[in-house]
Amino acid sequence: MTTSLINKILAGTLGVQVLLAAVVWWPRGESLGETQDLIPVDAAQLKRITIDGALRRGEVQDEPLILERGSEGWTIASSFGYPADPDKLEPLFEDLDALVVRSPVSTQAYSHSAMGVADDEYARKIVVETESGETIGVYLGSAQGKASHVRLVDGDEVYRVRGFSALALPDQAARYFDRDFQKIDLDTVTAVTISRPGQDPIVFAKLGDAWTLPNHTPPGMVVDQGRAKAFLQTTLNLRMLEPHGKQVTPEMGFDDGVVVTWSASEEGSTLEGEYRVGRSIPDESGRVYLKSDQSPFVFEALEGQLQHALERGVDDLFTPPPVDIDDDEGDDEAGDEAGDEAGDGTEPGAP
């Protein structure tokens, strides 16, 4: 067999392989066929949503994010059942509704890895469970431009979803709850007390519209209202990192930690609140325990954001009282007039 004939046979074989690959991978029918909703259920029918983050072959998957709907709304089951923010869940429901496809772009299992929708290699994996007990799982894969590949867990067909990015779908609990630990309108607050172990309490009291520090104001000084408000704003309005569960243990150090209490008046009613700062969390650099009487949960917070409550002093909150320039000028003019009346017998301006 001549070299020329061998080359022709090899070229023909290659052409057949290319043709077969085109048949398998060609995005046939994206604009044809009926649409298919991969998750054909409304949010009201959902009971549980499990989201796994990105996984690469050979890696061990982290613990998934689990959202559950109960009698009082959605909670984050994987974060001690902490309540989920309905406004932050809405984009997730919209993403699930957007998983509408037409004809598959591949029907072969060996394409799953390359498209990022394999059992052990994907960008996201979502499993939803309905109130009726139905379970639907979807792999979300690699993106191509403004589209992503998707595959049902129990199927070989791979589809392309336009205008969808799997990596934009949050897989962290913090994206589904409000991180405001405490948010108070300072204009309604009437008193604040910071109690630190082994120290005299720092007491802020509002007199009219002005803040006072009756036990700390040096003689001849007054409270700088701008600085005092900034101090209290930072002390009262806090953010947390994540919930730590509902169990309170002595090791958390709340019994001998810093305590901040406050009272406020809203629409004729008096409100009172308290939060406690505990010890540093083991193996968590810069984090401390935080507990409010307004919530059954213990939280984790950054110690650096609690410095006003933990150790900030009040010495720089004072300033000398303002000088009334108008009164001083009036006193000077009155003194001059009195001197003129007493007189020394000379005409004004005389040497």
ZIKATA-V119387 format. One line per field, one symbol per residue. ss: DSSP state (2 for helix, 1 for strand, 0 for the rest). Layout:
# ZIKATA-V119387
ss->???
This chain:
# ZIKATA-V119387
ss->002222222222222222222222200000000001100000222111111100100000000011111100111122200110022222222222200110000100222000001100110111111100001111111111001111110000011111000222000022220001110002221111111000000111111001110000000011102222222222220110011000000222000001111111110011111111111100000011111100000111112222222200002221110000222222222222222222000000000
